[in-house]
Amino acid sequence: MEKYYFAYGSNMNLDQMEERCPDSEFVCVGYIKNYKFVYDGYSITREGAVGNILKDKEGIVWGAIFKISERDEEELNRCEGYPTTYSKNI
């Protein structure tokens, strides 16, 4: 079953998405209201900051909408450390 995925930060990188999620298809640019983008974590693998989104009643986060398969979602979960390092709230 396919679903839509809102990508932000490094997951907007088309090459990275193609490598991680070969079934994914870019749909459009999109945004979510009432959130802001922040760097509030650290990646040992990348040796750098990790992006996140946090609630902010006046914020907007721009990103990319992808159609993904179940296999793609499983790989994203693995790469992003779900459910240890993030949750799916939106």
Residue pairs with C-beta under 8 A, 6 or more apart in sequence:
1 69
1 70
2 67
2 68
2 69
3 67
3 68
3 73
4 27
4 65
4 66
4 67
4 68
5 24
5 65
5 66
5 67
5 68
5 72
5 73
5 76
6 30
6 32
6 63
6 64
6 65
6 90
7 17
7 63
7 64
7 65
7 66
8 37
8 51
8 53
8 61
8 62
8 63
8 64
9 37
9 50
9 51
9 52
10 16
10 51
11 17
11 63
11 64
11 76
11 80
12 63
12 64
14 26
17 24
17 26
17 66
18 24
20 72
20 75
20 76
20 79
21 66
21 68
21 69
21 71
21 72
21 75
21 76
22 72
23 68
23 69
23 71
23 72
24 66
24 67
24 68
24 69
24 72
25 66
25 67
26 64
26 65
26 66
27 64
27 65
27 66
27 67
28 64
28 65
29 62
29 63
29 64
29 65
30 62
30 63
30 64
30 65
31 60
31 61
31 62
31 63
32 53
32 60
32 61
32 63
32 90
33 59
33 60
34 55
34 56
34 57
34 58
34 59
35 53
35 54
35 55
35 56
35 59
35 60
35 61
35 90
36 53
36 54
36 56
36 59
36 60
36 61
37 51
37 52
37 53
37 59
37 61
38 51
38 52
38 53
38 54
39 49
39 50
39 51
39 52
40 50
40 52
40 54
41 49
41 50
41 52
41 85
42 48
42 49
42 50
43 49
43 50
52 86
53 61
68 76
76 82
77 83
80 86
82 88
